[in-house]
Amino acid sequence: MGKGKRYNGSEQKLNIKKVIAVVIALLVVIMFIAIIVKLINSDDVSTEKKPALAYYTVYDNGKWGVINSSGETIIEPSYDEMIIIPNKERDVFIITYNVDYDNNTYESKAVNANNKDIFTNYDKVEAIQNYDKNNNIWYEKNCLKVQKNGKYGLIDMTGKELAPCEYDDITPIIGVTQSLITTKSGQKGLVNCTGAVIIDNLYADITTLTDNYEDGYIVKNSDGNLGVIGTDRKEILPIQYSNIEHVYGNNNYVVGTSGNYQIINTQTNQTTNITYDSVKSINNGYIVVEKSDRYGIISATGEELVAPQYEDLTFAFQNYYIALKDNKYGIIDTNNGTKVAFNYNYLTYIQNANIIQGEKNNIESDLIDTSFNVRLSGIISEINVNSGYLKIRTDSDYEYYNFRFEKESNRTALPGNTLFLSKKDGKYGYVDKNGVVVINYIYDDGLEQNAEGFVAVKKDGKWGAINSKGETVVEPTYTLENNVAIDFIGQWHLAEDINAGYYTK
């Protein structure tokens, strides 16, 4: 019998036990090697965050340029007018030039990350600017307004034509997405940001029924009569009314004038007359009405559930309303039962978190669950509905909670980060996900890592920045006392006017 062969006995069969033992030993060795390699590799990247590519407008020495999410200069600050970036994930930058403020004329074009002109077959390329009720500016992310031979159309961010250049003008409905008014031969129509025609150019005017374009649009014909057209292009209310209120809910529309309204349910074809001064909102079949500067609640059939007695009423959820009485806010139900006492300077229902925030004074707030129990109190620093956490400041320290009001560490609340703010002996530093100190405790204050991987640190009253490798990219030299928000991308910090959304040095 040959030496070393794996046989058992004279019948020369395989010794299964020995084979299995050898295989197991080999697997253990392989697993051990794999773990070591993984640990070595993970240590190399444990403190470096790789941000998604994005672009930001910057301002320096009176000129405008563009940087990316790593802080690298894409376009040197060289333009006189602010560069507009409609979609920060796309290298489509809108340049305005030859501006004549006296005659309100200008030219505009688009350039890419190489500062090369794109979409050059058009005379003008413009971002579609809009703003919300708080005057925060935003832009349509997926379409641009273009001009050719004096007419306007739409293209997407690749230059694909969405709507031909056949309109006299294209303007957004303020505060509403996906709703662009087109004008042709003096008649109004409507398209969305894919260029799909929602309403033909047949009307004297078009407005949204509510802040949500999905609820439909009020149209006015040349005779001044009003009707409602849905996003499916179907006529919901015939064009025959002198007034339509800008409220909607549960197939209920309100037509008529103050003191003589009708509630029309287009599903049941039921019409209900009401005699209130105005109608504020419709939610879940309940209608907030106003009479003599006081608000109450009625049903869709006109039954008065809460007599007009409150200074304001705002729908929260289910059958609950945030009410204002004697300049204090509380919460009532549709039976006029008080669910939250009128003790707050302001109350807000945060729908995506399913939490009620009650401001007690200019600084502190209560966080209340939907059973109306106060679960947390303090200075609310952040309610992040995308990542699902609450950030509360107590005694100069931050605490994190999930939306179940369970306390978390910043390492569990911010799983995408690689650096985490830490405090020791009254000073701030940063640790990695394993709690290992990466940046020593030498700072008076600091912020958590932003999406681009940078942290802002404060020392001796000045702010600076550190990258995700723990390297100082800006020594603490900026006062930034007038900044509402502190944020750095490389050597650039967010400007004082946070609404403008640009970075500077």
C-alpha positions as CSV (number, residue, x, y, z in Angstrom):
1,M,0.0,0.0,0.0
2,G,1.5,3.3,-1.1
3,K,2.5,5.6,1.7
4,G,0.3,8.6,2.2
5,K,-2.7,7.4,0.4
6,R,-6.0,8.0,2.2
7,Y,-7.4,4.4,2.5
8,N,-8.7,2.5,5.5
9,G,-7.9,-1.2,5.8
10,S,-7.2,-3.8,3.3
11,E,-10.2,-3.0,1.1
12,Q,-8.5,0.3,0.2
13,K,-11.6,2.5,0.9
14,L,-11.3,6.2,1.4
15,N,-10.8,7.3,5.1
16,I,-13.8,9.7,5.2
17,K,-12.9,11.1,8.6
18,K,-9.4,12.1,7.6
19,V,-10.7,13.7,4.4
20,I,-13.2,15.8,6.2
21,A,-10.7,16.8,8.8
22,V,-8.3,18.0,6.1
23,V,-11.0,19.9,4.3
24,I,-12.1,21.6,7.4
25,A,-8.6,22.6,8.3
26,L,-8.1,24.1,4.8
27,L,-11.4,26.1,5.1
28,V,-10.4,27.5,8.5
29,V,-7.1,28.7,7.0
30,I,-8.8,30.3,4.0
31,M,-11.4,32.0,6.2
32,F,-8.7,33.3,8.5
33,I,-6.8,34.8,5.6
34,A,-10.0,36.3,4.2
35,I,-10.7,38.0,7.5
36,I,-7.2,39.4,7.8
37,V,-7.4,40.8,4.2
38,K,-10.8,42.3,4.9
39,L,-9.6,43.9,8.1
40,I,-6.6,45.4,6.4
41,N,-8.7,46.7,3.6
42,S,-11.4,48.1,5.9
43,D,-8.8,49.9,8.0
44,D,-7.6,51.7,4.8
45,V,-11.0,53.2,4.1
46,S,-12.6,53.3,7.5
47,T,-12.3,57.0,7.8
48,E,-12.8,58.1,4.2
49,K,-16.2,58.8,2.9
50,K,-16.8,58.7,-0.9
51,P,-19.5,61.3,-1.7
52,A,-21.8,61.0,-4.7
53,L,-20.7,63.3,-7.5
54,A,-22.5,66.6,-7.2
55,Y,-21.9,70.2,-8.3
56,Y,-22.2,73.5,-6.4
57,T,-22.1,77.2,-7.3
58,V,-19.2,79.2,-5.7
59,Y,-18.4,82.9,-5.4
60,D,-15.0,84.4,-5.0
61,N,-13.6,87.9,-5.6
62,G,-16.8,89.0,-7.3
63,K,-16.9,86.1,-9.8
64,W,-18.9,82.9,-10.0
65,G,-17.7,79.4,-10.6
66,V,-18.5,75.7,-9.9
67,I,-17.0,73.1,-7.6
68,N,-17.8,69.4,-7.2
69,S,-18.7,67.5,-4.0
70,S,-15.0,66.8,-3.2
71,G,-14.3,70.6,-3.2
72,E,-12.4,70.4,-6.6
73,T,-12.8,73.4,-8.9
74,I,-14.7,72.5,-12.0
75,I,-15.2,76.0,-13.4
76,E,-12.9,78.7,-12.1
77,P,-14.8,81.7,-10.7
78,S,-14.8,83.8,-13.8
79,Y,-18.4,84.7,-14.6
80,D,-20.1,88.0,-13.6
81,E,-23.5,86.5,-13.0
82,M,-24.4,83.7,-10.6
83,I,-24.2,80.3,-12.3
84,I,-27.4,78.3,-11.9
85,I,-27.2,74.5,-11.4
86,P,-30.8,73.2,-11.8
87,N,-29.8,69.6,-10.9
88,K,-26.7,69.2,-8.8
89,E,-26.2,65.7,-10.0
90,R,-25.8,66.8,-13.7
91,D,-23.0,68.9,-15.2
92,V,-25.4,71.3,-16.8
93,F,-24.7,74.9,-15.7
94,I,-26.7,77.9,-16.8
95,I,-24.7,81.0,-17.6
96,T,-26.3,84.4,-17.9
97,Y,-24.3,87.2,-19.6
98,N,-24.7,90.5,-21.5
99,V,-27.2,91.6,-18.8
100,D,-28.7,95.1,-19.4
101,Y,-30.5,95.9,-16.1
102,D,-32.0,99.1,-17.5
103,N,-33.8,97.4,-20.4
104,N,-34.2,94.0,-18.6
105,T,-32.5,92.1,-21.3
106,Y,-29.9,89.3,-21.1
107,E,-28.5,86.3,-22.9
108,S,-28.1,82.8,-21.5
109,K,-26.5,79.5,-22.4
110,A,-25.5,76.1,-20.9
111,V,-22.0,74.8,-20.3
112,N,-20.7,71.4,-19.1
113,A,-18.0,70.4,-16.6
114,N,-15.4,71.3,-19.2
115,N,-16.8,74.8,-19.5
116,K,-17.8,74.0,-23.1
117,D,-21.1,75.4,-24.5
118,I,-23.8,72.7,-24.9
119,F,-27.2,72.8,-26.5
120,T,-25.9,75.4,-29.0
121,N,-28.7,74.9,-31.5
122,Y,-30.8,77.2,-29.3
123,D,-30.6,81.0,-28.9
124,K,-31.2,80.8,-25.1
125,V,-31.1,78.1,-22.5
126,E,-32.6,78.9,-19.1
127,A,-33.3,77.1,-15.8
128,I,-37.0,77.2,-14.7
129,Q,-37.0,79.0,-11.4
130,N,-39.7,78.6,-8.8
131,Y,-40.2,79.3,-5.1
132,D,-42.3,78.0,-2.3
133,K,-44.5,79.8,0.2
134,N,-41.5,80.7,2.3
135,N,-39.7,82.2,-0.7
136,N,-37.2,79.4,-0.9
137,I,-35.9,79.3,-4.5
138,W,-35.8,75.9,-6.3
139,Y,-35.5,74.8,-9.9
140,E,-37.1,72.2,-12.1
141,K,-34.5,69.4,-12.0
142,N,-35.3,67.5,-15.2
143,C,-36.2,70.2,-17.8
144,L,-34.9,73.4,-19.2
145,K,-36.6,76.3,-21.1
146,V,-35.1,77.0,-24.5
147,Q,-35.6,79.7,-27.1
148,K,-35.3,79.6,-30.8
149,N,-36.3,82.2,-33.4
150,G,-38.3,84.0,-30.7
151,K,-40.3,81.0,-29.6
152,Y,-39.9,78.8,-26.5
153,G,-39.8,75.1,-25.9
154,L,-38.5,72.5,-23.4
155,I,-35.5,70.1,-23.4
156,D,-34.2,67.6,-20.8
157,M,-30.8,67.6,-19.3
158,T,-29.3,65.7,-22.2
159,G,-30.7,68.1,-24.8
160,K,-33.6,65.9,-25.9
161,E,-36.5,68.0,-27.1
162,L,-39.5,67.6,-24.8
163,A,-41.7,70.4,-26.2
164,P,-41.1,72.1,-29.5
165,C,-40.2,75.8,-29.7
166,E,-43.7,77.0,-30.7
167,Y,-44.8,78.9,-27.6
168,D,-44.7,82.6,-27.0
169,D,-43.7,81.9,-23.4
170,I,-43.4,79.2,-20.8
171,T,-43.7,80.0,-17.1
172,P,-44.1,77.9,-13.9
173,I,-47.1,78.0,-11.6
174,I,-45.5,79.4,-8.5
175,G,-45.0,76.9,-5.7
176,V,-46.1,73.9,-7.7
177,T,-44.0,71.3,-9.4
178,Q,-44.6,69.8,-12.8
179,S,-46.9,72.6,-13.9
180,L,-45.7,74.9,-16.7
181,I,-48.1,77.5,-18.3
182,T,-47.6,77.8,-22.0
183,T,-48.8,80.8,-24.0
184,K,-49.7,80.6,-27.7
185,S,-51.5,83.3,-29.6
186,G,-52.6,84.9,-26.3
187,Q,-54.2,81.6,-25.1
188,K,-53.0,79.6,-22.0
189,G,-52.3,75.9,-21.9
190,L,-50.3,73.7,-19.6
191,V,-47.5,71.1,-19.9
192,N,-45.6,69.1,-17.4
193,C,-41.8,68.7,-17.2
194,T,-41.9,65.7,-19.6
195,G,-43.4,68.1,-22.2
196,A,-46.8,66.2,-22.1
197,V,-49.7,68.5,-22.9
198,I,-52.1,68.5,-19.9
199,I,-54.3,71.4,-21.1
200,D,-54.5,72.7,-24.6
201,N,-54.0,76.4,-25.4
202,L,-57.6,77.4,-25.1
203,Y,-58.0,79.4,-22.0
204,A,-57.6,82.9,-20.6
205,D,-56.0,81.7,-17.4
206,I,-55.0,78.5,-15.6
207,T,-54.2,78.1,-11.8
208,T,-53.8,75.0,-9.6
209,L,-56.7,73.9,-7.5
210,T,-54.4,73.3,-4.5
211,D,-50.7,73.2,-3.9
212,N,-50.7,69.6,-5.2
213,Y,-50.8,69.5,-9.0
214,E,-52.4,66.0,-8.8
215,D,-55.6,67.6,-7.6
216,G,-56.1,69.3,-10.9
217,Y,-56.3,72.8,-12.4
218,I,-58.8,75.6,-12.5
219,V,-59.3,77.0,-16.0
220,K,-61.0,80.2,-17.1
221,N,-62.5,80.7,-20.5
222,S,-62.8,83.9,-22.5
223,D,-66.2,84.6,-20.9
224,G,-64.7,84.5,-17.4
225,N,-66.3,81.2,-16.5
226,L,-64.4,78.6,-14.4
227,G,-64.1,74.9,-14.4
228,V,-61.7,72.1,-13.3
229,I,-59.5,69.9,-15.5
230,G,-57.6,66.9,-14.0
231,T,-54.0,65.8,-14.9
232,D,-55.6,63.1,-17.0
233,R,-57.0,65.9,-19.3
234,K,-60.6,65.1,-18.3
235,E,-63.0,67.9,-17.3
236,I,-64.0,67.4,-13.7
237,L,-66.2,70.4,-13.2
238,P,-67.8,72.0,-16.2
239,I,-66.7,75.5,-17.2
240,Q,-69.7,77.3,-15.9
241,Y,-68.9,78.7,-12.5
242,S,-68.1,82.3,-11.5
243,N,-65.9,81.2,-8.6
244,I,-64.2,78.0,-7.5
245,E,-62.4,77.9,-4.1
246,H,-58.8,76.6,-4.1
247,V,-59.7,73.6,-1.8
248,Y,-60.2,69.9,-2.6
249,G,-60.6,66.6,-0.8
250,N,-62.5,63.3,-1.1
251,N,-64.0,64.3,-4.5
252,N,-65.4,67.4,-2.9
253,Y,-65.2,70.8,-4.6
254,V,-66.4,74.2,-3.4
255,V,-68.1,76.7,-5.8
256,G,-69.9,79.9,-5.3
257,T,-69.2,83.1,-3.3
258,S,-68.9,84.0,0.4
259,G,-72.1,83.2,2.3
260,N,-73.5,81.2,-0.6
261,Y,-71.2,78.2,-1.2
262,Q,-72.0,74.8,-2.7
263,I,-70.1,71.7,-1.9
264,I,-70.1,69.4,-5.0
265,N,-69.2,65.8,-4.7
266,T,-68.3,64.5,-8.1
267,Q,-68.5,60.9,-7.1
268,T,-72.0,60.9,-5.6
269,N,-73.2,64.0,-7.6
270,Q,-74.5,65.4,-4.3
271,T,-74.6,69.2,-3.8
272,T,-74.7,70.8,-0.3
273,N,-75.4,74.5,0.3
274,I,-73.5,76.2,3.1
275,T,-73.5,79.8,4.3
276,Y,-70.1,80.3,5.8
277,D,-67.8,83.2,4.9
278,S,-65.0,81.0,3.5
279,V,-63.8,77.4,3.2
280,K,-60.2,76.8,4.3
281,S,-59.6,73.1,3.7
282,I,-61.1,69.6,3.1
283,N,-59.5,66.5,4.6
284,N,-60.9,63.1,5.2
285,G,-64.4,64.3,4.6
286,Y,-64.1,67.1,7.2
287,I,-64.3,70.8,6.1
288,V,-62.8,73.7,7.9
289,V,-65.0,76.8,7.5
290,E,-64.7,80.4,8.6
291,K,-67.3,82.8,9.9
292,S,-66.7,86.2,11.4
293,D,-63.0,85.6,11.6
294,R,-63.4,82.3,13.5
295,Y,-62.9,78.8,12.3
296,G,-64.9,75.6,12.8
297,I,-65.5,72.2,11.2
298,I,-68.4,70.8,9.3
299,S,-69.0,67.5,7.5
300,A,-69.3,67.1,3.8
301,T,-73.1,67.1,4.1
302,G,-73.0,70.5,5.9
303,E,-73.5,69.3,9.5
304,E,-71.7,71.6,11.9
305,L,-69.3,69.5,14.1
306,V,-67.3,72.3,15.7
307,A,-68.9,75.8,15.8
308,P,-66.6,78.6,14.5
309,Q,-64.7,79.7,17.6
310,Y,-61.0,79.3,16.9
311,E,-58.6,81.9,15.6
312,D,-57.2,79.2,13.3
313,L,-57.6,75.5,12.5
314,T,-55.2,73.4,10.5
315,F,-55.7,69.7,9.7
316,A,-53.1,67.4,11.3
317,F,-54.1,63.8,10.8
318,Q,-57.2,61.5,10.9
319,N,-59.8,63.7,12.6
320,Y,-57.4,65.9,14.6
321,Y,-56.8,69.6,14.1
322,I,-54.2,72.1,15.3
323,A,-56.2,74.9,16.8
324,L,-55.4,78.5,17.9
325,K,-57.2,79.9,20.9
326,D,-56.2,83.0,22.8
327,N,-52.9,83.1,20.9
328,K,-51.9,79.6,22.1
329,Y,-52.0,76.4,20.1
330,G,-53.5,73.0,21.1
331,I,-55.1,70.1,19.3
332,I,-58.8,69.2,19.1
333,D,-60.8,66.4,17.5
334,T,-63.9,66.8,15.3
335,N,-66.0,66.4,18.5
336,N,-64.3,69.5,19.8
337,G,-62.5,67.5,22.5
338,T,-59.1,68.9,23.6
339,K,-56.3,66.3,22.9
340,V,-53.3,68.7,23.5
341,A,-53.8,71.6,25.9
342,F,-53.5,75.1,24.6
343,N,-50.0,75.7,26.0
344,Y,-47.8,76.1,22.9
345,N,-46.5,79.1,20.9
346,Y,-46.7,76.9,17.8
347,L,-47.6,73.3,16.9
348,T,-46.6,71.4,13.8
349,Y,-47.5,67.9,12.7
350,I,-44.5,66.3,10.9
351,Q,-46.2,63.8,8.6
352,N,-43.2,61.8,7.5
353,A,-42.1,61.3,11.1
354,N,-45.6,60.9,12.5
355,I,-44.6,63.3,15.3
356,I,-46.1,66.5,16.7
357,Q,-43.6,69.3,17.6
358,G,-44.8,71.9,20.1
359,E,-42.7,75.0,20.6
360,K,-43.0,76.2,24.2
361,N,-40.8,79.2,23.8
362,N,-38.2,80.5,21.3
363,I,-35.8,77.7,22.1
364,E,-37.3,74.6,23.6
365,S,-39.9,72.2,22.2
366,D,-41.9,69.1,23.2
367,L,-42.1,66.1,20.9
368,I,-45.5,64.5,21.1
369,D,-46.6,61.1,19.7
370,T,-49.9,60.5,17.9
371,S,-51.5,59.3,21.2
372,F,-50.8,62.9,22.4
373,N,-48.1,61.9,25.0
374,V,-45.1,64.2,25.4
375,R,-42.1,61.9,24.7
376,L,-39.1,64.2,24.6
377,S,-38.4,67.8,25.4
378,G,-35.4,70.0,24.6
379,I,-33.9,72.1,21.8
380,I,-34.8,70.3,18.6
381,S,-31.7,70.6,16.3
382,E,-32.9,68.4,13.5
383,I,-35.7,66.1,12.5
384,N,-34.4,64.1,9.6
385,V,-37.3,62.3,7.8
386,N,-35.0,60.8,5.2
387,S,-32.7,59.0,7.6
388,G,-35.3,58.6,10.4
389,Y,-33.8,60.3,13.4
390,L,-34.3,63.2,15.8
391,K,-31.4,65.3,17.0
392,I,-31.9,67.1,20.3
393,R,-29.5,69.5,22.1
394,T,-29.3,69.2,25.8
395,D,-26.7,71.1,28.0
396,S,-24.5,71.7,24.9
397,D,-24.5,68.1,23.9
398,Y,-26.5,66.3,21.2
399,E,-28.6,63.2,21.6
400,Y,-30.1,61.1,18.9
401,Y,-33.4,59.2,18.8
402,N,-35.4,57.3,16.3
403,F,-39.0,58.0,15.5
404,R,-40.0,55.5,18.2
405,F,-38.3,57.9,20.6
406,E,-35.6,55.3,21.4
407,K,-32.2,56.8,22.2
408,E,-29.4,56.0,19.7
409,S,-25.8,56.8,19.4
410,N,-24.7,59.0,16.5
411,R,-22.9,56.0,15.1
412,T,-26.2,54.1,14.7
413,A,-28.2,57.1,13.7
414,L,-25.8,58.1,10.9
415,P,-24.7,54.8,9.4
416,G,-23.4,56.4,6.2
417,N,-20.8,58.5,8.0
418,T,-17.2,57.6,8.7
419,L,-16.5,60.3,11.3
420,F,-18.6,60.8,14.4
421,L,-18.5,63.8,16.7
422,S,-17.4,62.9,20.2
423,K,-16.9,65.0,23.4
424,K,-14.3,64.5,26.2
425,D,-13.4,66.8,29.0
426,G,-15.4,69.6,27.5
427,K,-13.6,69.4,24.1
428,Y,-14.7,67.9,20.8
429,G,-13.0,65.4,18.5
430,Y,-14.1,62.7,16.1
431,V,-14.1,58.9,16.3
432,D,-14.6,56.2,13.6
433,K,-17.4,53.7,13.5
434,N,-15.5,51.5,16.0
435,G,-15.0,54.3,18.5
436,V,-11.3,54.8,17.7
437,V,-10.2,58.4,17.9
438,V,-9.4,59.8,14.5
439,I,-9.3,63.6,15.4
440,N,-8.1,64.6,18.8
441,Y,-10.2,66.4,21.4
442,I,-9.0,69.9,20.8
443,Y,-12.0,71.8,19.4
444,D,-14.6,74.0,21.2
445,D,-17.4,72.8,19.0
446,G,-18.0,70.7,15.9
447,L,-20.6,69.4,13.5
448,E,-21.4,65.9,12.2
449,Q,-20.0,64.9,8.9
450,N,-21.9,66.2,5.9
451,A,-22.9,64.3,2.8
452,E,-19.7,65.3,1.1
453,G,-17.6,63.9,3.9
454,F,-16.4,67.1,5.6
455,V,-16.8,68.2,9.2
456,A,-16.9,71.7,10.5
457,V,-14.9,72.5,13.7
458,K,-14.7,75.5,15.9
459,K,-11.7,76.7,17.9
460,D,-11.2,80.1,19.6
461,G,-14.4,81.4,18.0
462,K,-13.3,80.5,14.5
463,W,-14.6,77.8,12.1
464,G,-12.6,75.5,9.8
465,A,-13.0,72.2,8.1
466,I,-11.5,68.7,8.1
467,N,-12.0,66.0,5.4
468,S,-13.0,62.4,5.8
469,K,-9.4,61.3,6.1
470,G,-9.0,63.5,9.2
471,E,-6.9,66.1,7.3
472,T,-7.4,69.8,8.0
473,V,-8.4,71.5,4.7
474,V,-9.3,74.9,6.3
475,E,-7.7,76.0,9.6
476,P,-10.2,77.6,12.0
477,T,-10.1,81.1,10.6
478,Y,-13.7,82.0,9.7
479,T,-16.0,83.8,12.2
480,L,-19.3,83.0,10.4
481,E,-21.3,84.6,13.2
482,N,-23.9,85.8,10.7
483,N,-24.4,82.4,9.1
484,V,-27.6,80.6,9.7
485,A,-26.0,77.2,8.8
486,I,-22.3,76.2,9.0
487,D,-21.2,73.8,6.2
488,F,-18.0,73.2,4.3
489,I,-17.1,71.6,1.0
490,G,-13.3,71.6,0.8
491,Q,-12.1,75.2,1.3
492,W,-15.5,76.6,0.6
493,H,-18.2,77.4,3.2
494,L,-21.9,78.0,2.8
495,A,-22.8,81.7,2.3
496,E,-24.8,83.7,4.8
497,D,-27.9,83.7,2.6
498,I,-28.7,80.1,2.9
499,N,-31.6,80.5,0.4
500,A,-29.1,81.5,-2.3
501,G,-27.4,78.1,-1.9
502,Y,-23.9,78.9,-2.9
503,Y,-20.4,78.5,-1.3
504,T,-17.7,81.1,-0.8
505,K,-14.3,81.7,0.8
